[in-house]
Structures are given as C-alpha cells and as structure tokens.
Amino acid sequence: MALADYIENKPVIETERLIIREMVPDDVPNLRQWMGDEQIYEYWGKGPSKAEKDPELLFEKPKRLTKSFHLGIAEKKTNRVIGDIWVYLIENDRMASVALRLARSAQGKGYGTESLSAMTGFCFEKTELQRLWAEVDVRNTASWRMLEKCGYQREGMIRQGKMVNTWCDYYIYGILADDVREG
C-alpha cells in the first residue's frame, strides 16, 4: 500500500488499549472535554484554535482529500477520543512530521507511547515513508522521553527558533524505517 491509498479512506490502527481512527461528529462531546483545555497547549507552540474550542466546527467543512493523517486516539473499551495524532508535512512521499496530544486525564498512562509507536509502525510498514520527525519544546520532558521510548533519536536543538507560533528552544527528533527494521 501507499500513502495515496489512504487519501479517501484513512487507516484504523488498533493497539492493546487504543483505536487510532478518524474522528466523527459523534466524538464532539468527548473532544469538548479536553480539546479547548489551555494547559495541553503549554508546549504546543500555539493556543487552541476556534475549532478546538468548539469541536463541532471541525466537522462543518467538507472533508479535504489529502495524504496527511489527523486521527483520533480512542480508548478501546469506551471508544472515547482522548487525544489526536498527526502525520503531516509530507515531502515527496518519503518523509513526514508527526505530532500528538492527549487530554490531561489520559496523560501519564502510556497512551502517547502506545499510539506513537503504532503510528510509526504503520507508516513504515504500510506506506512508502522512510523518515518521520518531530519538534518538541526542550521543556516538554514527557514528550521527548516518549519519542525516545518509541525509538526516535534526538538529532539536534534549535535555539530560540520558531515552533509553530512560539519562539523557544526545541529539539528535533527523527526515526528512519531502517532504524525500526534493524531494532
């Protein structure tokens, strides 16, 4: 399969405790519980958008066909969306950026590591992507530790760079398909 195979139908990825899937209008009550929470944006590079404060807006626009993924992270037992994960900024179908965030109530339970590990495996096993990378504010210890648990390597630090809309020091992490195959 290739990224192009997922333009119209996004993947569903299951782990032991999670289902990573497209978000739907029925998820709005769950999204409203955490998506507008200012505290989860502390190291995100920007505050919540209008649509993140009012998740119904996420479903008003027609679905845009793209190779990028923006998927919900749902607890398998309840199907409640507790976070979201992106694969975006895809370049030449070879490399892409990844990002994820979790509701505060879901943090510290291994859900981030579980979902990032599953998404990384999916990208390298089911698409032609060969490199994934992420930017993380140096103060966001939990996130850079999660990246390291998933096999991402710290490749450098940008000093006083612009991460989304915030000027800060941030690390660049990356992982190659070969790293996963050799690991």
JOBELHU-V119878 format. One record per helix or strand. SS is the DSSP state (@ for helix, = for strand). FROM is the first residue (numbers start at 1). TO is the last residue. Records with the same first field share a line. If there is no record, write none. Layout:
# JOBELHU-V119878
SS = FROM-TO, FROM-TO
This chain:
# JOBELHU-V119878
@ = 3-6, 25-34, 38-41, 50-53, 55-59, 104-106, 111-126, 141-149, 177-182
= = 13-14, 18-21, 69-75, 81-91, 95-102, 131-137, 153-163, 166-176
